[in-house]
Amino acid sequence: MRVLVTGGAGYIGSITVRTLLDAGHEVTVLDSLVRGNREALDQRARFVHGSVGDTDAVSQALESCDAVLHCAGLIEVAESQERAEQYWDANLVQALKLLEVMHGLDRPPALVFSSTAAVYGEPQSTPIPESAPLAPVNTYGATKLAFELAIESYEAAYGLRAIRLRYFNVAGAWSDGSLGEAHDPETHIIPRILSKLAHGTTDFEVYGDDYPTRDGTCVRDYIHVCDLAQAHQLALERLVAGGAGGAFNLGSGEGFTNLEVVRACARVTGRKIDVSVGPRRPGDPAVLVASSSLARDNLGWRPQHTDLDTMIGDAWRWHASHPAGYHSA
């Protein structure tokens, strides 16, 4: 199978690229390197430097590809509330260019889209099934949902074969610590905590403690990045083999509060963490926990790293050995 991975120099993209290559597939990476890391590029992959909004770069990257995994885009909830125009451009306008080029090919490739649980907004019940109402409460979720709707239109009009994977909170790293999460700025709770600890800092601010949850802090469902990469591979292989598309949640089905995550980070690292409470972040739902039965039943997905301490332990190996991310000496 020949796969194009957009955003293949990012956290999720780079680990998926390595997973696909290790499984014997041919991979091309398209990345602008604006937020991706050149050091995360797998040397076995063909690399095209450019964005999904650059139709020439996309055309070059798509050459002879059977399928596309679209991971490129902007992902920070709080930033999306402050810089809405950037998120609509990156996550919808530029992504539509990718669909346009794909549609113009004699043999359009299949598409797996890196979507998000943020498309659900404040859920009416948990765990959240794929049939739940789609009502995002932040710009990030709205832009992801808009591209999902564009995919559905292309499916109906042109026969595009596509799978939309709605991730919950992704955590962890490659088990030996060689690939991991390195965003700038970093807003995800586990890498925020571990990065501070790697620099010898013990203070940590939790965003809000007045949510309607068991300890007042947000509840999130965590999925190991390597399990996510395996789901990508299964989805791509399903489409290339002629299987049906659809939307699938990816999560563990178990939720942890932010304070529980802080305690787990302290337990795994053996470090003391001094917690303070700040204001809520705009656009943060109180609880997001997945029902992933459709992915298990239809994709044959069997996550192997569902324990929170395992995810944090793998992430800690990365942060402890890369305190400055990919720029660490």
C-alpha positions as a LaTeX table, in Angstrom:
\begin{tabular}{lrrr}
\hline
Residue & $x$ (\AA) & $y$ (\AA) & $z$ (\AA) \\
\hline
Met1 & 0.00 & 0.00 & 0.00 \\
Arg2 & 1.30 & 3.45 & $-0.95$ \\
Val3 & 0.16 & 6.13 & 1.50 \\
Leu4 & 0.46 & 9.91 & 1.64 \\
Val5 & 0.54 & 11.23 & 5.22 \\
Thr6 & $-0.09$ & 14.95 & 5.49 \\
Gly7 & 1.44 & 16.42 & 8.63 \\
Gly8 & 3.78 & 13.44 & 8.81 \\
Ala9 & 6.42 & 15.43 & 10.73 \\
Gly10 & 4.03 & 16.11 & 13.61 \\
Tyr11 & 3.42 & 14.14 & 16.79 \\
Ile12 & 0.69 & 11.79 & 15.59 \\
Gly13 & 1.81 & 11.85 & 11.96 \\
Ser14 & 5.43 & 10.86 & 12.61 \\
Ile15 & 4.51 & 7.93 & 14.84 \\
Thr16 & 1.96 & 6.73 & 12.28 \\
Val17 & 4.53 & 7.04 & 9.48 \\
Arg18 & 6.95 & 4.82 & 11.42 \\
Thr19 & 4.15 & 2.32 & 12.13 \\
Leu20 & 3.20 & 2.13 & 8.43 \\
Leu21 & 6.80 & 1.77 & 7.30 \\
Asp22 & 7.48 & $-0.95$ & 9.86 \\
Ala23 & 4.44 & $-2.79$ & 8.47 \\
Gly24 & 5.98 & $-2.75$ & 4.97 \\
His25 & 3.95 & 0.05 & 3.39 \\
Glu26 & 5.40 & 2.81 & 1.19 \\
Val27 & 4.93 & 6.29 & 2.66 \\
Thr28 & 5.17 & 9.84 & 1.35 \\
Val29 & 5.10 & 12.68 & 3.87 \\
Leu30 & 3.73 & 16.14 & 3.01 \\
Asp31 & 4.56 & 18.71 & 5.69 \\
Ser32 & 5.22 & 22.45 & 5.71 \\
Leu33 & 7.44 & 22.07 & 8.82 \\
Val34 & 5.82 & 25.22 & 10.25 \\
Arg35 & 4.72 & 23.21 & 13.28 \\
Gly36 & 6.15 & 19.84 & 12.33 \\
Asn37 & 9.69 & 18.76 & 13.16 \\
Arg38 & 12.24 & 17.85 & 10.50 \\
Glu39 & 13.97 & 15.64 & 13.08 \\
Ala40 & 10.79 & 13.55 & 13.37 \\
Leu41 & 10.79 & 12.65 & 9.67 \\
Asp42 & 11.49 & 9.00 & 9.00 \\
Gln43 & 14.34 & 8.73 & 6.48 \\
Arg44 & 12.64 & 5.74 & 4.85 \\
Ala45 & 9.73 & 7.92 & 3.73 \\
Arg46 & 9.66 & 10.12 & 0.66 \\
Phe47 & 9.34 & 13.76 & 1.78 \\
Val48 & 7.58 & 16.63 & $-0.03$ \\
His49 & 7.97 & 20.03 & 1.62 \\
Gly50 & 4.71 & 21.96 & 1.38 \\
Ser51 & 1.23 & 22.50 & 2.77 \\
Val52 & $-2.08$ & 20.91 & 1.83 \\
Gly53 & $-3.09$ & 24.29 & 0.43 \\
Asp54 & $-0.26$ & 24.15 & $-2.13$ \\
Thr55 & $-1.82$ & 22.28 & $-5.04$ \\
Asp56 & 1.52 & 21.74 & $-6.79$ \\
Ala57 & 3.05 & 20.16 & $-3.69$ \\
Val58 & $-0.08$ & 18.06 & $-3.15$ \\
Ser59 & $-0.03$ & 16.85 & $-6.75$ \\
Gln60 & 3.63 & 15.86 & $-6.40$ \\
Ala61 & 3.00 & 14.09 & $-3.09$ \\
Leu62 & $-0.05$ & 12.19 & $-4.37$ \\
Glu63 & 1.84 & 10.55 & $-7.22$ \\
Ser64 & 0.90 & 6.83 & $-7.33$ \\
Cys65 & $-0.71$ & 6.88 & $-3.87$ \\
Asp66 & $-3.47$ & 4.44 & $-2.98$ \\
Ala67 & $-4.64$ & 6.32 & 0.09 \\
Val68 & $-4.21$ & 9.56 & 2.05 \\
Leu69 & $-4.03$ & 9.98 & 5.80 \\
His70 & $-4.81$ & 13.64 & 6.46 \\
Cys71 & $-3.26$ & 14.67 & 9.79 \\
Ala72 & $-2.14$ & 18.19 & 8.86 \\
Gly73 & $-3.87$ & 21.15 & 10.50 \\
Leu74 & $-4.10$ & 23.24 & 13.65 \\
Ile75 & $-5.19$ & 21.52 & 16.87 \\
Glu76 & $-5.22$ & 23.85 & 19.89 \\
Val77 & $-8.67$ & 24.61 & 21.34 \\
Ala78 & $-7.78$ & 27.82 & 23.18 \\
Glu79 & $-5.78$ & 29.17 & 20.24 \\
Ser80 & $-8.70$ & 28.45 & 17.91 \\
Gln81 & $-10.88$ & 30.76 & 20.01 \\
Glu82 & $-8.35$ & 33.58 & 19.65 \\
Arg83 & $-7.26$ & 33.01 & 16.03 \\
Ala84 & $-10.39$ & 31.74 & 14.34 \\
Glu85 & $-9.37$ & 32.86 & 10.85 \\
Gln86 & $-6.16$ & 30.79 & 10.98 \\
Tyr87 & $-8.11$ & 27.69 & 11.98 \\
Trp88 & $-10.74$ & 28.06 & 9.26 \\
Asp89 & $-7.98$ & 28.55 & 6.70 \\
Ala90 & $-5.75$ & 25.65 & 7.81 \\
Asn91 & $-8.44$ & 23.13 & 8.71 \\
Leu92 & $-11.01$ & 23.83 & 6.01 \\
Val93 & $-9.89$ & 26.14 & 3.18 \\
Gln94 & $-6.51$ & 24.47 & 2.67 \\
Ala95 & $-7.93$ & 21.00 & 3.28 \\
Leu96 & $-10.47$ & 21.58 & 0.50 \\
Lys97 & $-7.52$ & 22.07 & $-1.85$ \\
Leu98 & $-6.40$ & 18.56 & $-0.96$ \\
Leu99 & $-9.85$ & 17.18 & $-1.83$ \\
Glu100 & $-9.82$ & 19.16 & $-5.08$ \\
Val101 & $-6.52$ & 17.66 & $-6.22$ \\
Met102 & $-7.55$ & 14.16 & $-5.15$ \\
His103 & $-10.83$ & 14.46 & $-7.08$ \\
Gly104 & $-8.97$ & 15.52 & $-10.23$ \\
Leu105 & $-6.91$ & 12.34 & $-10.42$ \\
Asp106 & $-7.81$ & 9.51 & $-12.80$ \\
Arg107 & $-7.83$ & 7.12 & $-9.85$ \\
Pro108 & $-8.59$ & 9.15 & $-6.70$ \\
Pro109 & $-7.07$ & 7.65 & $-3.54$ \\
Ala110 & $-9.07$ & 6.74 & $-0.46$ \\
Leu111 & $-8.99$ & 9.13 & 2.50 \\
Val112 & $-8.63$ & 8.68 & 6.25 \\
Phe113 & $-9.24$ & 11.95 & 8.10 \\
Ser114 & $-7.78$ & 12.83 & 11.48 \\
Ser115 & $-10.86$ & 14.29 & 13.16 \\
Thr116 & $-11.65$ & 14.91 & 16.82 \\
Ala117 & $-14.06$ & 14.36 & 19.69 \\
Ala118 & $-14.45$ & 18.15 & 19.71 \\
Val119 & $-17.09$ & 17.75 & 16.99 \\
Tyr120 & $-19.50$ & 16.60 & 19.74 \\
Gly121 & $-19.22$ & 19.67 & 21.95 \\
Glu122 & $-20.93$ & 19.21 & 25.32 \\
Pro123 & $-22.23$ & 15.63 & 25.11 \\
Gln124 & $-25.75$ & 14.79 & 26.25 \\
Ser125 & $-24.53$ & 11.49 & 27.71 \\
Thr126 & $-21.34$ & 9.46 & 28.06 \\
Pro127 & $-19.73$ & 7.38 & 26.73 \\
Ile128 & $-20.29$ & 9.22 & 23.45 \\
Pro129 & $-21.41$ & 7.15 & 20.44 \\
Glu130 & $-20.82$ & 8.22 & 16.83 \\
Ser131 & $-24.58$ & 8.88 & 16.55 \\
Ala132 & $-24.44$ & 11.64 & 19.19 \\
Pro133 & $-25.39$ & 15.18 & 18.09 \\
Leu134 & $-22.56$ & 17.10 & 16.44 \\
Ala135 & $-22.50$ & 20.50 & 18.14 \\
Pro136 & $-18.96$ & 21.80 & 18.67 \\
Val137 & $-18.45$ & 24.52 & 21.27 \\
Asn138 & $-15.10$ & 25.81 & 19.96 \\
Thr139 & $-13.66$ & 26.90 & 16.64 \\
Tyr140 & $-11.30$ & 23.92 & 16.45 \\
Gly141 & $-14.19$ & 21.46 & 16.63 \\
Ala142 & $-16.26$ & 23.52 & 14.20 \\
Thr143 & $-13.51$ & 23.51 & 11.56 \\
Lys144 & $-13.03$ & 19.75 & 11.90 \\
Leu145 & $-16.77$ & 19.14 & 11.59 \\
Ala146 & $-16.92$ & 21.39 & 8.53 \\
Phe147 & $-14.31$ & 19.26 & 6.78 \\
Glu148 & $-16.13$ & 16.09 & 7.80 \\
Leu149 & $-19.22$ & 17.51 & 6.07 \\
Ala150 & $-17.14$ & 18.29 & 2.98 \\
Ile151 & $-15.95$ & 14.68 & 2.94 \\
Glu152 & $-19.55$ & 13.46 & 3.14 \\
Ser153 & $-20.42$ & 15.69 & 0.16 \\
Tyr154 & $-17.56$ & 14.25 & $-1.88$ \\
Glu155 & $-18.64$ & 10.74 & $-0.90$ \\
Ala156 & $-22.18$ & 11.41 & $-2.14$ \\
Ala157 & $-21.24$ & 13.35 & $-5.28$ \\
Tyr158 & $-18.08$ & 11.63 & $-6.47$ \\
Gly159 & $-17.84$ & 8.29 & $-4.69$ \\
Leu160 & $-14.92$ & 9.29 & $-2.46$ \\
Arg161 & $-14.11$ & 6.41 & $-0.11$ \\
Ala162 & $-13.31$ & 7.81 & 3.30 \\
Ile163 & $-13.07$ & 7.08 & 7.01 \\
Arg164 & $-13.29$ & 9.81 & 9.65 \\
Leu165 & $-11.51$ & 8.96 & 12.90 \\
Arg166 & $-12.65$ & 11.02 & 15.88 \\
Tyr167 & $-9.82$ & 10.98 & 18.41 \\
Phe168 & $-10.21$ & 11.63 & 22.06 \\
Asn169 & $-7.12$ & 12.80 & 24.02 \\
Val170 & $-3.92$ & 11.37 & 22.55 \\
Ala171 & $-1.01$ & 10.66 & 24.91 \\
Gly172 & 2.20 & 8.66 & 25.15 \\
Ala173 & 5.21 & 8.34 & 22.85 \\
Trp174 & 7.16 & 5.71 & 20.95 \\
Ser175 & 8.13 & 3.23 & 23.67 \\
Asp176 & 11.89 & 3.88 & 23.48 \\
Gly177 & 11.42 & 7.65 & 23.76 \\
Ser178 & 12.70 & 8.38 & 20.24 \\
Leu179 & 9.49 & 10.04 & 19.00 \\
Gly180 & 7.11 & 12.10 & 21.11 \\
Glu181 & 4.94 & 15.16 & 21.57 \\
Ala182 & 6.63 & 18.51 & 20.92 \\
His183 & 4.19 & 21.37 & 20.31 \\
Asp184 & 5.03 & 25.05 & 20.64 \\
Pro185 & 3.13 & 26.28 & 22.51 \\
Glu186 & 2.09 & 23.11 & 24.34 \\
Thr187 & $-1.45$ & 23.07 & 25.72 \\
His188 & $-2.10$ & 19.35 & 26.37 \\
Ile189 & $-2.06$ & 18.49 & 30.04 \\
Ile190 & 0.28 & 15.46 & 30.14 \\
Pro191 & 3.14 & 17.00 & 28.10 \\
Arg192 & 2.69 & 20.30 & 29.96 \\
Ile193 & 3.22 & 18.54 & 33.28 \\
Leu194 & 6.07 & 16.32 & 32.10 \\
Ser195 & 7.89 & 19.14 & 30.34 \\
Lys196 & 7.88 & 21.15 & 33.56 \\
Leu197 & 9.18 & 18.18 & 35.52 \\
Ala198 & 11.91 & 17.59 & 32.92 \\
His199 & 13.06 & 21.16 & 33.54 \\
Gly200 & 12.97 & 20.73 & 37.31 \\
Thr201 & 9.81 & 22.79 & 37.84 \\
Thr202 & 7.15 & 21.41 & 40.19 \\
Asp203 & 4.33 & 23.97 & 39.93 \\
Phe204 & 1.38 & 23.26 & 37.67 \\
Glu205 & $-1.85$ & 25.16 & 36.96 \\
Val206 & $-5.11$ & 23.32 & 36.32 \\
Tyr207 & $-7.68$ & 25.19 & 34.22 \\
Gly208 & $-10.84$ & 25.40 & 36.32 \\
Asp209 & $-12.13$ & 23.35 & 39.25 \\
Asp210 & $-15.84$ & 24.20 & 39.04 \\
Tyr211 & $-16.95$ & 21.74 & 36.35 \\
Pro212 & $-19.80$ & 19.31 & 37.15 \\
Thr213 & $-17.40$ & 16.37 & 37.64 \\
Arg214 & $-16.27$ & 14.27 & 40.62 \\
Asp215 & $-13.51$ & 16.70 & 41.63 \\
Gly216 & $-14.51$ & 19.81 & 39.67 \\
Thr217 & $-11.90$ & 19.41 & 36.92 \\
Cys218 & $-12.44$ & 18.32 & 33.31 \\
Val219 & $-12.74$ & 14.61 & 32.50 \\
Arg220 & $-11.00$ & 13.27 & 29.41 \\
Asp221 & $-10.55$ & 9.90 & 27.71 \\
Tyr222 & $-6.92$ & 9.12 & 26.81 \\
Ile223 & $-5.67$ & 6.98 & 23.92 \\
His224 & $-2.04$ & 5.93 & 23.44 \\
Val225 & $-0.55$ & 7.43 & 20.28 \\
Cys226 & 0.76 & 4.01 & 19.16 \\
Asp227 & $-2.76$ & 2.55 & 19.45 \\
Leu228 & $-3.98$ & 5.50 & 17.39 \\
Ala229 & $-1.31$ & 4.78 & 14.75 \\
Gln230 & $-2.52$ & 1.19 & 14.60 \\
Ala231 & $-6.09$ & 2.42 & 14.03 \\
His232 & $-4.82$ & 4.58 & 11.16 \\
Gln233 & $-3.18$ & 1.56 & 9.57 \\
Leu234 & $-6.32$ & $-0.58$ & 9.94 \\
Ala235 & $-8.53$ & 2.16 & 8.47 \\
Leu236 & $-6.21$ & 2.69 & 5.48 \\
Glu237 & $-5.94$ & $-1.03$ & 4.80 \\
Arg238 & $-9.72$ & $-1.42$ & 5.04 \\
Leu239 & $-10.37$ & 1.27 & 2.43 \\
Val240 & $-7.66$ & 0.09 & 0.03 \\
Ala241 & $-9.09$ & $-3.43$ & 0.25 \\
Gly242 & $-12.51$ & $-2.07$ & $-0.77$ \\
Gly243 & $-14.08$ & $-1.88$ & 2.69 \\
Ala244 & $-16.74$ & 0.62 & 3.68 \\
Gly245 & $-16.06$ & 4.03 & 5.16 \\
Gly246 & $-17.73$ & 5.88 & 8.00 \\
Ala247 & $-16.99$ & 7.70 & 11.25 \\
Phe248 & $-15.31$ & 5.95 & 14.19 \\
Asn249 & $-14.47$ & 7.12 & 17.69 \\
Leu250 & $-11.05$ & 6.24 & 19.10 \\
Gly251 & $-10.69$ & 6.24 & 22.87 \\
Ser252 & $-10.32$ & 3.94 & 25.85 \\
Gly253 & $-13.86$ & 4.35 & 27.16 \\
Glu254 & $-12.52$ & 5.48 & 30.54 \\
Gly255 & $-12.33$ & 9.07 & 31.74 \\
Phe256 & $-9.82$ & 10.71 & 34.08 \\
Thr257 & $-10.09$ & 14.13 & 35.69 \\
Asn258 & $-7.29$ & 16.63 & 35.31 \\
Leu259 & $-6.40$ & 16.22 & 38.98 \\
Glu260 & $-6.26$ & 12.43 & 38.55 \\
Val261 & $-3.87$ & 12.95 & 35.63 \\
Val262 & $-1.67$ & 15.20 & 37.78 \\
Arg263 & $-1.53$ & 12.54 & 40.51 \\
Ala264 & $-0.71$ & 9.85 & 37.94 \\
Cys265 & 2.17 & 11.98 & 36.56 \\
Ala266 & 3.52 & 12.41 & 40.09 \\
Arg267 & 3.21 & 8.67 & 40.72 \\
Val268 & 4.93 & 7.60 & 37.50 \\
Thr269 & 7.79 & 10.11 & 37.68 \\
Gly270 & 8.26 & 9.99 & 41.44 \\
Arg271 & 8.17 & 13.79 & 41.51 \\
Lys272 & 6.12 & 16.12 & 43.71 \\
Ile273 & 3.75 & 18.44 & 41.84 \\
Asp274 & 2.41 & 21.65 & 43.41 \\
Val275 & $-1.04$ & 22.28 & 41.92 \\
Ser276 & $-2.75$ & 25.65 & 41.60 \\
Val277 & $-6.10$ & 26.42 & 39.97 \\
Gly278 & $-6.59$ & 29.00 & 37.23 \\
Pro279 & $-9.64$ & 30.05 & 35.24 \\
Arg280 & $-11.36$ & 27.76 & 32.76 \\
Arg281 & $-10.08$ & 27.75 & 29.20 \\
Pro282 & $-12.70$ & 28.99 & 26.71 \\
Gly283 & $-14.32$ & 26.16 & 24.75 \\
Asp284 & $-13.47$ & 23.25 & 27.09 \\
Pro285 & $-16.36$ & 20.77 & 27.56 \\
Ala286 & $-16.67$ & 19.24 & 31.04 \\
Val287 & $-16.59$ & 15.54 & 30.04 \\
Leu288 & $-15.44$ & 13.73 & 26.88 \\
Val289 & $-15.39$ & 9.92 & 27.05 \\
Ala290 & $-15.64$ & 7.66 & 24.00 \\
Ser291 & $-17.65$ & 4.69 & 23.00 \\
Ser292 & $-15.24$ & 2.96 & 20.59 \\
Ser293 & $-17.23$ & $-0.22$ & 19.94 \\
Leu294 & $-17.71$ & 0.60 & 16.25 \\
Ala295 & $-13.94$ & 0.82 & 15.68 \\
Arg296 & $-13.41$ & $-2.45$ & 17.53 \\
Asp297 & $-16.19$ & $-4.25$ & 15.64 \\
Asn298 & $-15.60$ & $-2.83$ & 12.15 \\
Leu299 & $-11.88$ & $-2.07$ & 12.01 \\
Gly300 & $-10.75$ & $-4.90$ & 14.27 \\
Trp301 & $-9.03$ & $-2.30$ & 16.46 \\
Arg302 & $-7.67$ & $-3.65$ & 19.73 \\
Pro303 & $-5.78$ & $-0.98$ & 21.70 \\
Gln304 & $-2.80$ & $-2.45$ & 23.55 \\
His305 & $-1.77$ & 0.43 & 25.82 \\
Thr306 & $-4.94$ & 1.51 & 27.64 \\
Asp307 & $-3.41$ & 2.01 & 31.11 \\
Leu308 & $-2.91$ & 5.69 & 31.94 \\
Asp309 & 0.34 & 5.04 & 33.81 \\
Thr310 & 1.74 & 3.26 & 30.73 \\
Met311 & 0.91 & 6.25 & 28.52 \\
Ile312 & 2.51 & 8.63 & 31.00 \\
Gly313 & 5.55 & 6.37 & 31.41 \\
Asp314 & 6.20 & 6.31 & 27.65 \\
Ala315 & 5.68 & 10.07 & 27.45 \\
Trp316 & 8.06 & 10.59 & 30.39 \\
Arg317 & 10.80 & 8.64 & 28.60 \\
Trp318 & 10.44 & 11.09 & 25.73 \\
His319 & 10.36 & 14.26 & 27.85 \\
Ala320 & 13.14 & 13.18 & 30.20 \\
Ser321 & 15.47 & 12.53 & 27.25 \\
His322 & 14.23 & 15.48 & 25.15 \\
Pro323 & 13.62 & 18.37 & 27.58 \\
Ala324 & 13.83 & 20.83 & 24.69 \\
Gly325 & 11.84 & 18.64 & 22.31 \\
Tyr326 & 13.53 & 17.72 & 19.04 \\
His327 & 16.03 & 20.50 & 19.60 \\
Ser328 & 17.50 & 18.77 & 22.67 \\
Ala329 & 21.22 & 18.08 & 22.45 \\
\hline
\end{tabular}
